[in-house]
């Protein structure tokens, strides 16, 4: 069976998709009896025509010549961003063409509209490559866990942030120096804000939430905190306490409510997520009846991501409908009501009475302390004071932090990192 596709976007992933289809076409045909033919490719840069010529594929700078081509069955969108990607996808669906996309930002913001339109037109949306690159977590959840309840999700979903934290720990370097290394290796953009501020992780979490719970959460309602405030000092103290600091996407379901958030977490050193190195991704799912599952692999890059794009193309070409889920009425938990243990570090003057004042503030907020350590002595100067709390409510912890930072003997801002029971 011959299926014709059009590819819009010949960046790193787009080029690797063409290479993978050419290299593995006979393998795909043996396994599926499908002939996948790239009918036309598009990129706004005319210089990308050289790539199309190398693969002997017709080239255009006009995406609508693909979208409106009656011979093309599947449109592969690999340009990223919100516009013009959203308009191109919407028009393709209206033309009753199935879509394959790796565009997590677009799905996180417009997923509800895209999936509803696809259902109306009787076509499919393939989006395996939008979360965790080569890791088949979309298929794993939508097919392998179709009969399971997912109670909790903990995920390292951004390889750039994980690389930065890993290098800080292993080489004892600052956040700024580690970020520069990531940029030099092509793992971080010149403007790394989407990665280091947690936005990319948030987009991927929203897609997983739709898969597991049938909800498209509003991005603005999910607490999101990045890693730019994490210091080498905190990473080394975490090691001493037998933890590793990771940027995690978190989801916990209780009855009809969802606790969703993205922020740095102190992960116990024995947990599999604590050992995820370099730019790898990993996700643990707590499920019933399947138990606890770990998905691990390369989460970015043209070569691994192309495998997920090709998988979607073959799946849709085979006549399989992409995952679609009825939305559920589940409310998001107010983050201020969430309870955690906390790692707290402040720089205080080394003088009598400081610990007593800080302890009184915690006590007045009904927060109890399980661990205290003043790391050094330096009479009259500022020294680090480390505390670990028992479980406390977020709003009380924030209130206490604000009061502590107002003390004359405290050098603000103090550091607060949540300790998650994984």
Number of C-alpha atoms within 10 A of each C-alpha: 10 12 19 17 25 25 26 27 22 23 15 14 23 25 20 21 25 21 15 16 19 14 11 12 15 15 12 17 15 11 8 14 13 18 17 21 17 20 18 22 28 26 22 15 11 11 9 19 19 11 15 20 11 8 13 11 16 14 21 20 17 13 21 14 15 27 26 13 14 11 13 19 22 28 27 28 25 23 22 17 12 15 11 11 18 20 11 18 24 18 15 23 26 16 16 20 26 27 27 29 26 24 23 26 21 19 23 24 19 14 18 16 12 19 21 14 18 23 16 11 15 13 22 27 27 27 24 28 29 27 29 30 27 25 24 18 23 22 20 13 18 17 11 12 16 13 12 16 17 24 19 21 24 22 26 27 29 28 26 27 32 25 24 29 28 23 20 23 22 11 10 14 17 18 20 13 13 21 26 17 16 22 16 12 10 12 21 22 16 12 9 15 14 18 22 23 20 26 19 20 30 30 24 22 30 27 25 23 19 20 23 22 20 18 22 20 22 11 15 7 13 19 16 18 18 20 21 17 14 18 16 17 15 21 22 18 16 20 15 10 13 13 20 27 27 25 27 31 27 23 22 17 18 11 9 11 14 22 19 26 22 24 20 25 23 25 24 21 16 11 12 14 24 17 15 20 17 17 23 21 27 25 22 19 20 19 16 13 11 14 12 14 12 14 15 21 17 18 23 25 17 16 19 20 26 26 22 29 29 24 20 25 26 20 16 22 22 14 10 12 16 23 16 16 15 11 13 12 10 16 13 16 19 15 16 13 13 14 17 18 22 24 21 19 22 22 20 24 21 20 15 10 10 16 14 10 14 18 17 14 16 21 13 11 17 13 20 15 16 11 11 14 11 16 10 11 13 10 11 12 12 18 20 20 21 18 18 21 20 17 18 19 19 19 15 17 23 14 13 21 21 13 12 23 18 12 14 11 18 20 17 16 14 17 17 21 20 21 21 17 10 13
